[in-house]
C-alpha cells in the first residue's frame, strides 16, 4: 500500500477549508494543515485547481518501510508504519 504525507500553507481561509475537506475523508488529519493519506490521486487534481500562486502544497510519498513516530500528542510513543 502506498502512503503519503500532505501538507499545505494556503493564505485564503475559504480555499484552505476546501482543501482540508477534500483531504479529510482520504486519510488521517494529523495536524491543522497536515494529513497522512493512503491514496490521494483523485484529490490532487481537485486541489491543484484550488491553489493560487502564493499557496503551497506538498505531497510526499513515504517509503514502504517508513515509520512515523508521534511525539507530544495523545498518540505519543506510538509508531505508525506507513
C-alpha positions, 0 to 999 in steps of 0.5 A: 500500500502506498502512503503519503504525507500532505501538507499545505500553507494556503493564505485564503481561509475559504480555499484552505477549508476546501482543501482540508475537506477534500483531504479529510475523508482520504486519510488521517488529519494529523495536524491543522494543515497536515494529513497522512493519506493512503491514496490521494490521486483523485484529490490532487487534481481537485486541489491543484485547481484550488491553489493560487500562486502564493499557496503551497502544497506538498505531497510526499510519498513515504517509503514502504518501510517508513515509520512515523513516530508521534511525539507530544500528542495523545498518540505519543510513543506510538509508531505508525508504519506507513 
